[in-house]
Amino acid sequence: MPEISSLNNIQLDAIKEIGNIGTGNAATALSKLLGKVVEMDVPKVELVSIYELSEFYGSPTVPVAAVFVRSEGKFSCSVIFIGSEDGANEMIKMWFSMSFGDFVTDGLPDEMLDSGLAELGNIIIGSFLGAINALIETTFQISVPGVAHDMLGSVLDVVASLFGTVGEYALVISTTLRISGVEDVNMDGNIILLPDPDALELLLRKLQVL
Amino acid sequence: MENAYHVGMADVIAVSSPAKLITLGLGSCIGVVIYDEMAKVAAMAHVMLPDSRGSKDHEKPGKFADLAIPLLLDELLKKNAKKERMKAKYAGGAQMFATIASGGGADFLAVGVRNAAETLAFLNKYKIKIVASDTGGNKGRTVEFNTETWMLSVKVLGKGVTMI
């Protein structure tokens, strides 16, 4: 069974390509939903020591919005979308005002915003996983998304523990989404893919790099 | 205070007073501190997982509750602490993303609850007196232990600070 820590450059490149297709699909879905042009950077794929993960993206105390989804199927994995709290709120407001008109942008109850965040996360992660599963010809079912508003460090602490059950390294695919017309808000979105060990093996085999 | 130490993931750090032991952003992990007020020493571990069995890698014993607790004792004994005077406080073990109730995801994420249970079990096993704890819930915690007041401050985003 392949270990995350022993992935070679060709394998990492293949995973990067998967990440590229997945995040591209997610950006398209987001663009359709918001009715805006969504730009995306070429994703980075990195192996990060789980002991350093909580400080990898910056100060662990920064508030973030995160959505967690568990995907079952042959390519079983967990996926976490992490965005800045401000960026996520801005996206939700943009979406709501597009759907219901400008009058709803302020003072919505937290439950409504959380529900919106869960759905946004669901769409981003669902389209991300859809592209990957289509490419390797597998089907998948995803759980109801879970939402957290918390310190970046606490969210990554959970990620580190999940990777920690199988090894010492985390496989992190990250990209930045920029939405046109929203220049003052940082829309950094990181999608972290946590493949189960069997799923990683399947992925590498299907990509013919194992 | 000058001597502030960051206890990173799976770290175990022992200090002599005056010093502060800090862990930023605990999620499902546990920050557990054992101290001896007479010897003026304290040690903190940042526990990630409940149990080292089934894991082949024990390079960082602080990662697991079952290995971290005895290691904390050893470190404190080296600094002339006495076991019968030792006291413990711990915080963390949140179940983040708590709304998930279906499938494998739920067990997967319940690691926080198991971390808290195993930390308690191993503190009891080594007969360490537990003074206070703050575990569970679905919010992350930043903890700071002060070796002058022997208090553990627990900070939760949007909820402020509690001292235990």
Interface residues (C-beta under 8 A of the other chain):
Chain A: I50 Y51 E52 L53 S54 P60 T61 P63 A66 F68 V69 R70 E72 S76 S78 A118 S143 V144 P145 G146 V147 A148 H149 D150 M151 L152 G153 S154 V155 L156 D157 V158 A160 S161 L162 G164 T165 G167 E168
Chain B: G8 M9 A10 D11 L24 G25 L26 G27 S28 C29 M48 L49 S55 D57 E59 K60 K63 A94 M96 F97 A98 T99 I100 A101 S102 G103 G104 G105 F108 L109 V111 G112 N138 K139 G140 R141 T142 L157 G158
